[in-house]
Amino acid sequence: GCNASVPTITSLSHHNDAKPTVPPSSQSPIPYRNSKIIAKRNRHPDSNEIIQNFLLVWLDAQIDESTDDFRNSIKYLRRTVNTIETFDDDNECINYITQIQNEKAFVIISGALCQSIVPRIHQLNQLYAIFIFCRQPSKYEEWAKNWPKVKSIVTEITSICDSVRQLARQCDEDSVTISAIESLNQIEPSFMYTQLFKEIILEINFDQKKEIQALAQYVRKKYEGDDNQLKIIDEFATEYRDDSDGKNKPIWWYTRECFTYSMLNKALGILQVDTLLKMGIFMRDLHQNITKLHEKQLNEVSDDSQQTLTVYRGKTMPKEDFENKIKQGGLMSFNNFLSTSDNRAVAIDFISKGLKSADPKKVGVLFEMAIDQKSPSTPFSHPTNKTD
């Protein structure tokens, strides 16, 4: 969520002559994951197989997938992006990007191809950011000023990784689904289905140990070849506790930068039923964790305390969506666990960063929410740090 000092979490409601430069690696080459990295059998993006709100596309006519440099570059990139597709044919690459339905694409393009490819893809809504990977950045710097989605021109893959890491969280937050209606008689099906699913999940008597191990095994398959995430998944399988008072409790895991946050919000945003079923135990525990904290906070609110709590959330969205959804007097719903801040400046700063990193056609939106602290209807909590 927003990097606030006091957040509030609300429950469901790359040039053809350039070589990739990576840190000296003593690591063993990564295994190819036929379904995710360089498979040529299926060149159509499948949202049910993509577990994040974003993916990475790498276009280079001279790319050599058999080299250690390539393998190490992929391994480094996959510390942030789970799904990576490589192309040596520009038309095939563009066709793939245009078929993306629910995710945003980070695209690496070689210097040799950038001036011919960027004009063809820059306007695509699926495109979130472009990185030019070349040996002579100065050759393209002036040209790139005309293309706002070109975020950097670099000679090292590590620089791209750093940029993607910074943009990924922004992309996640911008992907939070918002439904707008004029009255309760016009509730969108997606919101209704999410609420029904939540109610069902809360009533299931899960076998805690069995379901957590099943979830861990499911996620391991999704992150096969990603040593960093696999270590975190193993930690989750052994250390996660729904009744923990500090580290390893549901909120701690949800706010940690790992598979829990990205997978859950992606699944809730587009209703990935398979993933939601696997993560049902975690969803229930997270909801109950927030509810318990909320009940505790209710007991601590004195009669003379300020009854209304005002929190803020910053977001960027396409101007068209803003004009269609934000209507005075209407109702808005969010299908995700929602992170906000009680510091207005934090939300505004998030918007500013988003407008710099996102589609130039987007606008910034500041949500101001007034919450009745004494109402138990929608649980929320103030986790002042991850171990609260």
N, C-alpha and C positions, 0 to 999 in steps of 0.2 A: 504494500500500500504506500501511501505517502510517507516520506521520511520525517514524520512528525515526532516531536518530543513526547506528545501524549496522543497516540492514535486511538481511534474508536473503531472496533470491529463489530459490524452488525451482522446478525445471522441472516439466513436465507430470506429473504424477502425477494574478384586479381593484370606482361606484354609478352608476346610470344617468346621473347628472348629472356624473360625474367624467370628465375627459379624461386619457388616459395622459400622464404627465409623463416626458419623456426628456431627456437632455442636449441642448443646442443642436446641431443636426446640419447639417453641410454635406454630408453624405453623400447620394448619389443614392438615390432610392427603391429598395427591393429588388424584384427580380422575383418574381412569384408562382411558387411551386413547386406546381403543381396536385396533385401526389401527396402533398405533405407538410404544407402549411400551412393552406389554407382551402378545399380541395376539398370539394364537396358531393356528388360522384358516389359516393365510396366512404367510408362512415362506419363501417367495421368495421376495428378495429386488426389489422394484419397483422404478426406478429412477424418475418417474413422481410424486411420493408421497414423495420422499426424497428431502427436499428443501435446503440442504447444500451439500457441496462437500465431506462431511464425515459423518460417523455414528458410533455408539458405540455398540459393542457386548460384553455381559457379560456371561461367562461360569463358572458355579459352580454346581456340582452334588447335593449339599445340599442347594441350594438357596431356601429361603422361601418367596414367594411373598406376603404372607398375613401379614407380620410383619410391624410394624411402622418403624423399622430400614430400611427395604428394601424400603418402600415408600419414606422415607426422603432421602435416598441415591439417588434414582432415581430423586427426585425433585432437589437435589443439582447438580447432573450431567447435568440435562436438562437446567441449566443456560447457558451451553455452547453447548451441543449437543442436537439437536431436536429429532432425531430418535435413539431410544435405543431398542435393542432386547436382551432378556435374554434366556439362554439355560441351561438345566441340562443334556443334552445328547451331548457327544462330536462329534459324527458323524453328528448329525443334525446341530450342530453349524458349523462344517467345511464345510458341504455342503452349508450352507447359505452364508458363506464368499466367497466361490468359485463362487457363482452366482452373486456376485456384479459386475456390469458392469462399472459404471461411477464414483463411489465414492471410498473413502479410508476408511478403518476400523481401529478404535481404539479398541483394544481387552483387556478386563479384564479377567484374568484367576486365579482361586483359586490355592493356593500352592499345594494342593493335586493332581491337574491335570497338572500343568505347564510342568513338565519334560516329560510327554508323549504327550502333545499337541503341544508345541512349535516347536519341530522338524517336525511336520506334516504340519504346516502352515507358517513357517518362510519365505519360498521362494515365497509365493504368492504375486503377484503384488498388489492385493487388500489390503494387510496388510500394514498399516502405522506405527503403534506402538503397543507394548504389555506392559501391566502393570500386575505384579503379586501381588495379594491381599492375604496376609497370616498373620499369627500370629508371625512367626519367620523368618524375612527377612534374617538373617545370614545363614540360612539353604540353601539358594539358590543363594547367592551372587557370589560365585566362579563359579558355574555352568552357571549363566547368562552371564558371560563375553564372552562366546562362541556364544552368540546370540545377535547381534547388535540391533535388533529391540526391545529387552526388555529394556525399558527406565527407569523403576523403580520397586522396590520391596517394597511394603508399607503395613502398618497396618491400615491406615485410608483412607476413601474414599475421604476426602478433599484433600489429597495429589495428588490423581489421577486427581481430578478436576483441580487443579492448573497446572499440567503438560499438560493436554488436552487443557486448555485455551491457553497455550503458543504455542502448536503445531498447533492449529486450524488455526491461521492466516497464518502460513507457508504453511499449506496444501492448504488453499485457493489460495495463490499466486502461488503455484506449479501447481494448476489445471487450470490456465489460458491457454486457447487453443492457440496453435501456428500452423499455416499452412505454409508450405514452398513449393514454386513453382520455376521452372526454368524460366518461362516467364509468361506474362499476359495472354497467350493463354491456360494456365493450371491452372486457378483459381479453388480452391476446392469449391464444392457446398456449404459447410457450410458457407464459407466466403461470397459467393454470396448471399445466402439466408438472412444472417444477414444484409448485406448492403441493400437489397431490403426491408426488414422489417423496417429498420431504416428510409428509405426514405418514406415509407407509414406512419409510426408513426408520422413523422414530419409534414405530411400534414393533419392529422386528427384534426378537430376542437373539442377538448374535452370539456365536461362540467366539469370544474375543481373540483367543490365541490362534484358532483355526483361520478366522477371517483375515487377521493381520498377516499371517504367513501366506495366505492365498493372494492378498493384495501385493505383498512384496514379490512373490513369484511372477505375477502379472506384469509388474513394473520392470522387473529384471529383463524380461523379454523385450520390452519396449526400448530399454537402454542398453541392450547387448553391445559390447565393444566400448562402452563409455566407462572407463575405470573409475573416474571421479564419482559419477552418479551411482555406480554399483556399490561403492564403499558406503555411500550415504544410505542406500537402500538396505544394505546389511545392518547398518546401525539402527535404522528404523525397525527392522524385523526383530532385533534383540532388545532394544532400549525403549521403544514406544510404550507409554502407559497412559491410559485414558483417565486414571485417577491420580496422576502425578500432581504435586503441588508446585512444581517448578519446571526445570528442564525436562524435555521429553513429553510434556503434556500436549494435547491437540493444538492449542493456540501457538505454542512454541514451534511445533512442526509446520504449521500453516504459514507462519511469518518467516520461516527459514527459506533462504533462496535455494530451493531444490525442487524435486519433482512434485511435491505435495501441492504447492501453490499453483504452478503452471498447469498441471494436469487437471486439477479440480475445477479451476475457473474456465478452462477450455471446454471441459465436458459439460459444465453447467450452461455455458454460453450458447452452445449449439446442440445441446441435449444429446450427447454421446452416451447412449443407454448402456452399452457394454462397460464403458469406463465408470459410469455412475454406479452401476451395480457392484463393480469391484471395489469402488471407493465408498460404498454405502456405510461401512463400519466407521470410516474416518469422518464422513459427513455427520453421522449421528453423534459421534464423540465430540466433534468440534462444536456442534450446535449445543450440546449439553454443557460443555465447558463454558461457553459464552453465557448460557442461561444461569449457571451457578454463580458466575462472577456478577452477573446482573442482579441476581437476588441478593447477593452480599452487598452490592452497592446500594440497593434499595433500602436495606436495613440501616445503612450508614447515612442516608439522606435525612437530615433533621427537618423538622416542621418549618423552621425559618430559613432553610436553604433555598437557593434559587431553584425553582421547580423546572424551568426550561433550560436545557443544554443546547447550545448552538454549535454545530460542527460544519465543516466545509470539505468539499471534494472538488479538485480541479480535473478537468478532462478536455481533450480535444476531439472534435468530430467533424465530419464533412459538413459544409455549410448547408447543403440540401437537407441532410438529416436534422440539423438544428432547426431549420425553418419548418420542417414537417412535424417534428416531435414536440418542440418546446412551445406549448400553447398556454396562454394565460387561463387559469381556472381549471386546467386539466389535471390528470393524475399521472404519476410516473412510477414505474416499478423496475427493480433491478433483480435479475435472476441469480446473482452471485452473493457470496459473503462480501460485504462492502466495507472497505477501509476508508476512514475519513480522518480529519484532523480538527482539533479545536483551535488551531492557529490559522487564521485566514491567509496570512502571508505565505505559509507553506503550500497551501493549495494554489495560490496565484503563481508561486515559483514553479510549481509542477506544470502549470499551463504554459508558462514562458518557455520552459525546456521542451515541452511537447510541440509548440509552434515552431521551434527551431529545428526539431528533428523530424517532423512529420510532413505530410502532404501540404504544399502551400495553399491548397484550396480549403484547408481546414480552419475552423474557428475555435477559439477557446471558450469554455463554458465553466462558470463557477457555480456549484451547487451549494446553497446555504440551507441547512436542515435544522429545524427546531424540534428537539426531542423532549417529550415529557419524561423527566427522570423518574417520576413516581409511577409511571404506567408500565405494567408487565406485558403489554401486548406484543411488542417486538423486542426481544432481548438484545442488548448491546453491552459492551464492556470497555473499560479503559485500561488496557494492558500497558502500563507505563514503561515496562521493559519486557523482554521475551520470557522472563522467568517469573513474572507476576502471576 
